[in-house]
Each structure stands twice: as structure tokens, then as C-alpha cells.
Amino acid sequence: MKILICISNVPDTTTKIRFVDDNTKFDVNGVQWIINPWDELALTRALELKEASGGAIEKVTVITVGPKSVEPTIRKALAIGADDAIRVDAETEDAYEVANLIAEAVKDMGYDIIISGIESSDYNGSAVGGMVAEFLELPSVSAVSSLNIEDGNVVIKREIDGGSEIVTTPVPFVAIVQKGIAIEPRIPSMRGIMMARKKPLNVVEPAAASPMTEYVNYELPPAKAACKIIDAENVKELVTLLHTEAKVI
């Protein structure tokens, strides 16, 4: 059995966001890039499954779409424990194009489980996993909070309105994972970092694909008003401000 993890290269959540060229492009200068947190948890769970499989899971691969500048993020995934990596050498415009390129790159590689985080922390589109499944003509399971392999069967817990449900699915399939899939991401060890330098990172040329959307410009959310601190004994002033300024009562 082989598992593929789709990972995104995203800005660290503490990054100060800026735009250039009349607010039409994201300013990448000085940005610290990381593995998308949901994808990092997906990778952690895949490694846990491999370690518990007794050899049934032979390989965990990560894939991303991007230029050479994303390779440090890929190497981190290898340091965490992925066996090898694929980089589709392309700069993309939207989730449709990303999913198309991933699907074309892996369609003949025979992965049994393909895992995608529910969304990336930059665009929050929640689209790539489902699109990859459609391009590959595979079943997909969304809102996955637990994934186990029991007696050779894939058992999934997924969140639904008002509760959760347990489902089983044949392989191959695509799992779109969310909170609960792993407790916390793994931290690369020094040995893992050293080994990552020797693990295969396969760069593949992109298939013909075009975006379906266009970003015209960006704008930052309005600045928050200054915080006002009201003395705990001054309930009257608090009520007045909630009524006249916050307008919540």
C-alpha cells in the first residue's frame, strides 16, 4: 500500500502580509514559508499508519506544486519522515490548476490513499482535495477526523451535522482531513534532517493546465479600533459603550 500526501507551501501565520504592484500581487519578500498546518497533520497520521502497519504500507510520498523555491518546505516534510517527494514544477493561479497538475502527475503511480488537508492557511479555499478526486475519478471522503486501517480495511470517522459517523471505503480513494486527524505535527529530528538530504525529490514537468479564476487585486481587512479598558466598577459606562459604539445591545 502506498500513501500520497498533498502539501502546500504557505506563509507562516505570524507573517505580516503586504501587497505590491498596486495591490495585485502578494509581496513574498521576507516571508517565512512552512508546510500548511492541515497537511502537516495529514503527513503525521500517514507516518503513524505506516509505523503500525507491519510493512503493509510500503511508502509515504508528499507532493506539491511550485517552483524550486518551495523545496525547503518539501525537505522539511522529508525530514519529518516522508520517504520521497514529488514537485510539479509550475507556478499556479488557483486551486483548479493545482488539483489538475497533481492528478496528472500521479494518475499512473498507483497510490492507494491520497490525503489532503481540508484547506490551506493562505487562501482557505477547501477545494484541492475534492478536485483531485474528481480528476482521478476516485471516491473521496470529506471532513475526516480519524483514519485507521483495521484488518486490511480503511475505517474513517467523519464529522457531520450534529455528530459523527464511521464509514469504510475501498482503496484507492481521497481523504480530506481536518481537526482530529492527528494530535500534533511531528518535529523533525536531527537524524531526520540529515536523512532528508539523501531522500528522492522528483521534479516533474507540469501537464497542460489552465486556471479557472483570476485575482484582480487584494485588500487588507480594516484595522481594528483601539481597545478600551473599562474599570470593573464602572458598569454604567460599559453599558453605554456597548449600546452607542459597539451597538450590540
C-alpha positions, 0 to 999 in steps of 0.5 A: 500500500502506498500513501500520497500526501498533498502539501502546500507551501504557505506563509507562516501565520505570524507573517505580516502580509503586504501587497505590491504592484498596486495591490495585485500581487502578494509581496513574498519578500521576507516571508517565512514559508512552512508546510500548511498546518492541515497537511502537516497533520495529514503527513503525521497520521500517514507516518503513524499508519505506516509505523503500525502497519507491519510493512503493509504500507510500503511508502509515504510520498508528499507532493506539491506544486511550485517552483524550486523555491518551495523545496525547503518546505518539501525537505522539511516534510522529508525530514519529518519522515516522508520517504520521497517527494514529488514537485510539479514544477509550475507556478499556479493561479488557483486551486483548479490548476493545482488539483489538475497538475497533481492528478496528472502527475500521479494518475499512473503511480498507483497510490492507494490513499491520497490525503489532503488537508481540508484547506490551506492557511493562505487562501482557505479555499477547501477545494484541492482535495475534492478536485483531485478526486474528481480528476482521478475519478476516485471516491473521496471522503470529506471532513475526516477526523480519524483514519485507521486501517483495521484488518486490511480495511480503511475505517474513517470517522467523519464529522457531520451535522450534529455528530459523527459517523464511521464509514469504510471505503475501498482503496484507492480513494481521497481523504480530506482531513481536518481537526482530529486527524492527528494530535500534533505535527511531528518535529523533525529530528536531527537524524531526520534532517540529515536523512532528508538530504539523501531522500528522492525529490522528483521534479516533474514537468507540469501537464497542460493546465489552465486556471479557472479564476483570476485575482484582480487585486487584494485588500487588507481587512480594516484595522481594528479600533483601539481597545478600551479598558473599562474599570470593573466598577464602572458598569454604567459606562460599559453599558453605554459603550456597548449600546452607542459604539459597539451597538450590540445591545 
